Amino acid sequence: MCRLRAGRRAVTEAATVSAGDPERVTLDKAADENFPVAPFFLPRDWRADLMAVYGFARLVDDIGDGDLAPGGADARLLGVSPDEAEDRLILLDAFEADLRRVFDATPRHPLLRRLQPTVRRAGLTPEPFLGLIAANRQDQLVTRYETYDDLLAYCELSANPVGRLVLAVTGTATPERVRRSDAICTALQIVEHLQDIAEDLRRDRIYLPAEDMKRFHVQEADLATKTAGASVRALVACEAERVRGLLNEGAPLVGSVHGRLRLLLAGFVAGGRAAIHAIAAAEYDVLPGPPRPGKLRLLREAGVTLRGEG
């Protein structure tokens, strides 16, 4: 229910072996997300639709992050020549052109062909998909964010469309639910930024607001060390507290729906809360590697969320 970024980690051996099947390589990354994508307890049609949305969101992020499966199969499917296959902006343009075929023709990429029945069944519009593409274009051009509001504006493109798509697919979108969903999605996006500070820096990206870095006396060089000093930890703790607030703001979304959808949305909130707990348990030192929550913590947070205690 946010920008889906598990593929930003190293390509697994299985993905390398399966490079001839880019559709499967992309979809298999669902197991590595902070939150459930299409769990078994959902109706079959919902699972199919959510995996189709996931495939789109995962692939556009992989294009933007340079995490496509080796071999160039995705570029070929999108009609991009080998000479231009490493140009992310060209790939994103080609991907947008193929997305538009979802609505009026037959797309080239199998993940977009998978998406087409979902778009028709749920009456989805191009706007949320275009927002995710725009976010990845922005990643190629903007590598620093001056203020927290600037970061929120980025999350409006990079994360919130996914939650809106989940509500649309399940036929539960209302203005109030969209508002709550946006808070959850933004929170999940920011917590992933906190987990991935070191990896983002290696990509020459910093998603910590510059004004906050200045307030905590953190320099960019401080983010490149093996372990975080007191100032970096204090900064991460501050941003984590913002995430908690956003998750609490969005959590009433869970109680506004019923049945299996309630379980799914509780899983999204629980994933964010468990990730924040893992960061806190690491004493806010995220630089050695992303702190990840265990399954027991996820289940505990899901129970708390379902009972409305968070």
C-alpha positions in Angstrom: 0.0 0.0 0.0 2.9 2.3 -0.7 5.6 2.6 -3.2 6.9 -1.0 -3.4 10.6 -1.1 -3.0 11.8 -4.6 -2.1 13.5 -4.9 -5.5 15.9 -2.2 -4.5 17.9 -4.9 -2.6 20.4 -7.0 -4.5 18.9 -9.2 -7.3 18.6 -12.7 -5.8 20.2 -15.8 -7.3 16.7 -17.0 -8.2 16.0 -13.9 -10.1 19.2 -14.2 -12.0 18.4 -17.8 -12.9 14.9 -16.7 -14.0 16.0 -13.7 -16.0 14.3 -15.2 -19.1 11.0 -14.6 -17.5 10.9 -11.0 -16.4 7.2 -11.2 -15.4 7.9 -13.9 -12.8 11.1 -12.2 -11.6 9.1 -9.0 -10.8 6.1 -10.7 -9.2 8.3 -12.9 -7.0 9.6 -9.8 -5.2 6.2 -9.5 -3.5 7.5 -11.9 -0.8 10.1 -9.4 0.3 7.9 -6.4 1.0 7.3 -4.9 4.4 3.6 -5.7 4.1 1.3 -8.3 2.5 0.6 -7.7 -1.2 -2.1 -10.3 -2.0 -2.5 -12.7 0.9 -4.2 -16.1 0.6 -7.3 -15.1 2.6 -8.5 -12.6 0.0 -11.0 -13.6 -2.7 -9.3 -14.9 -5.8 -10.3 -11.9 -8.0 -8.9 -9.5 -5.5 -5.6 -11.4 -5.3 -5.3 -11.4 -9.1 -6.1 -7.7 -9.3 -3.7 -6.7 -6.4 -0.9 -8.8 -7.9 -1.5 -7.0 -11.3 -1.3 -3.6 -9.6 1.8 -4.8 -7.7 3.5 -6.0 -10.9 3.1 -2.5 -12.4 4.3 -0.7 -9.3 7.2 -3.0 -8.8 8.4 -2.8 -12.4 8.2 1.0 -12.6 10.2 1.2 -9.4 12.8 -1.3 -10.7 13.1 0.8 -13.9 13.6 4.0 -11.8 16.1 2.3 -9.5 18.1 0.4 -12.2 17.0 -2.9 -10.6 15.7 -4.7 -13.7 16.5 -8.4 -14.1 19.8 -8.9 -16.0 19.7 -9.6 -19.7 17.6 -6.6 -20.9 14.4 -8.5 -21.4 12.2 -5.8 -20.0 13.7 -3.2 -22.3 13.2 -5.4 -25.4 9.6 -6.0 -24.4 9.1 -2.2 -24.2 10.6 -1.7 -27.6 13.8 0.0 -26.3 17.0 -0.6 -28.3 20.0 -2.2 -26.5 21.9 1.0 -27.0 19.3 2.9 -24.9 18.4 0.1 -22.4 20.4 1.7 -19.6 18.7 5.1 -20.0 16.1 5.1 -17.2 14.2 8.1 -18.6 13.9 6.5 -22.0 12.7 3.3 -20.3 10.2 5.2 -18.3 8.9 7.0 -21.4 8.5 3.6 -23.1 6.8 2.2 -20.1 4.3 5.1 -20.0 3.6 4.6 -23.7 2.9 0.9 -23.0 0.7 1.8 -20.0 -1.5 4.0 -22.3 -2.0 0.9 -24.5 -3.7 -0.7 -21.4 -6.6 1.7 -21.8 -7.1 1.6 -25.6 -5.0 -1.2 -27.3 -2.8 -4.2 -26.4 0.3 -3.5 -24.3 3.6 -5.1 -25.1 4.9 -6.0 -21.7 3.3 -9.1 -20.0 2.9 -7.3 -16.7 0.8 -4.6 -18.4 -1.2 -7.2 -20.3 -1.9 -8.8 -16.8 -3.0 -5.4 -15.6 -5.5 -4.8 -18.4 -8.4 -7.0 -17.1 -8.0 -5.4 -13.7 -8.3 -1.9 -15.2 -11.4 -2.9 -17.0 -13.0 -4.8 -14.2 -12.4 -2.1 -11.6 -12.9 0.9 -13.9 -9.4 2.2 -13.1 -8.1 5.5 -14.6 -4.6 6.3 -15.8 -3.9 8.9 -13.2 -2.6 6.8 -10.3 -0.4 4.8 -12.6 1.0 8.0 -14.2 1.7 9.3 -10.7 4.0 6.4 -10.0 5.8 6.9 -13.3 6.2 10.6 -12.5 7.7 9.7 -9.1 10.4 7.6 -10.8 11.1 10.3 -13.3 11.6 12.7 -10.4 14.0 10.2 -8.8 16.2 10.7 -11.9 16.2 14.5 -11.5 15.8 15.2 -7.8 18.1 13.6 -5.3 17.6 15.8 -2.2 14.5 17.3 -0.5 14.8 20.6 1.3 11.7 20.4 3.6 9.4 17.8 5.0 6.6 19.2 2.9 8.7 18.6 -0.2 9.1 15.0 0.9 5.3 14.7 1.4 4.7 16.0 -2.1 7.0 13.3 -3.5 5.1 10.6 -1.5 1.9 11.9 -3.1 3.3 10.6 -6.4 5.4 7.7 -5.2 3.3 6.1 -2.6 -0.3 7.3 -2.2 -1.5 6.1 -5.7 -1.0 2.5 -4.7 -3.3 2.8 -1.7 -5.9 4.5 -3.8 -5.6 1.7 -6.3 -6.2 -0.9 -3.5 -9.4 0.9 -2.5 -10.5 1.2 -6.1 -9.9 -2.5 -6.8 -11.9 -3.5 -3.7 -14.7 -1.0 -4.5 -14.3 0.8 -1.1 -13.0 4.2 -2.1 -14.5 7.2 -0.3 -12.9 10.6 0.2 -12.4 9.9 3.9 -10.9 6.5 3.2 -8.6 7.9 0.6 -7.4 10.5 3.1 -6.6 7.8 5.7 -5.0 5.6 3.0 -2.7 8.5 1.9 -1.5 8.8 5.5 -0.7 5.1 5.7 1.0 5.0 2.3 3.1 8.1 3.1 4.2 6.5 6.4 5.2 3.3 4.7 7.2 5.2 2.1 9.1 7.2 4.7 9.8 4.2 6.9 11.3 2.5 3.9 13.4 5.6 3.3 14.6 5.3 6.9 15.5 1.6 6.5 17.4 2.3 3.3 19.4 5.5 4.1 22.7 3.8 3.4 21.5 2.2 0.1 19.9 5.4 -1.0 23.1 7.3 -0.4 25.0 4.8 -2.6 22.5 5.8 -5.3 23.2 9.5 -4.5 19.8 10.0 -3.1 18.9 11.4 0.4 15.2 11.4 1.4 15.9 13.0 4.9 14.7 16.6 4.6 17.7 18.9 4.5 16.1 21.3 7.1 15.9 18.4 9.5 19.5 17.4 8.9 20.6 20.9 9.6 18.5 21.0 12.8 20.2 17.8 14.1 23.6 18.9 12.9 23.9 16.0 10.5 26.1 16.2 7.4 25.9 14.0 4.4 29.2 12.5 5.3 27.6 11.3 8.6 25.3 9.1 6.6 28.2 7.3 4.9 29.7 5.8 8.0 29.3 2.2 9.1 27.4 3.0 12.2 25.3 6.0 13.1 26.4 8.6 15.6 24.2 10.3 18.1 23.1 13.1 15.8 22.0 10.7 13.0 20.2 8.5 15.5 18.3 11.5 16.9 17.3 12.5 13.4 16.1 9.0 12.5 14.2 8.9 15.8 12.5 12.2 14.9 11.4 11.0 11.5 10.3 7.7 13.0 8.0 9.6 15.3 6.5 11.3 12.3 5.8 7.9 10.8 4.1 6.8 14.0 1.8 9.8 13.8 0.9 9.2 10.2 0.1 5.5 10.9 -2.1 6.5 13.8 -3.8 9.0 11.6 -4.5 6.4 9.0 -5.3 3.5 11.2 -9.1 4.2 11.5 -9.2 3.2 7.8 -9.0 -0.4 9.1 -12.1 -0.1 11.2 -14.1 1.5 8.4 -14.1 -1.7 6.3 -15.2 -5.2 7.1 -14.3 -8.8 6.4 -11.1 -9.9 4.7 -10.3 -6.4 3.5 -10.0 -5.3 7.1 -7.4 -8.0 7.6 -5.4 -6.8 4.6 -5.4 -3.1 5.6 -4.5 -4.1 9.2 -1.5 -5.9 7.6 -0.4 -2.7 5.9 -0.5 -0.7 9.1 1.1 -3.5 11.1 3.9 -3.7 8.6 4.7 0.0 9.2 4.4 -0.2 12.9 6.6 -3.3 13.1 9.2 -1.7 10.9 9.4 1.3 13.2 9.7 -1.1 16.2 12.6 -2.8 14.4 14.3 0.6 13.8 13.8 1.6 17.5 15.1 -1.8 18.6 18.3 -1.1 16.6 18.6 2.1 18.6 17.9 4.0 15.4 21.1 2.9 13.9 20.0 2.0 10.4 23.4 2.5 8.6 24.7 -1.1 9.0 21.7 -2.3 7.1 17.9 -2.0 7.1 16.3 -3.3 10.4 13.6 -5.7 9.5 10.8 -6.9 11.8 10.2 -10.6 12.5 6.9 -12.3 11.8 5.9 -12.5 15.5 6.1 -8.7 15.7 4.1 -8.3 12.6 1.3 -10.6 14.0 1.4 -8.7 17.3 1.0 -5.4 15.6 -1.7 -6.7 13.3 -3.7 -7.8 16.4 -3.2 -4.4 18.0 -4.4 -2.7 14.9 -7.4 -4.9 14.5 -8.5 -4.2 18.0 -8.1 -0.5 17.4 -5.6 -0.1 20.2 -2.8 1.6 18.2 
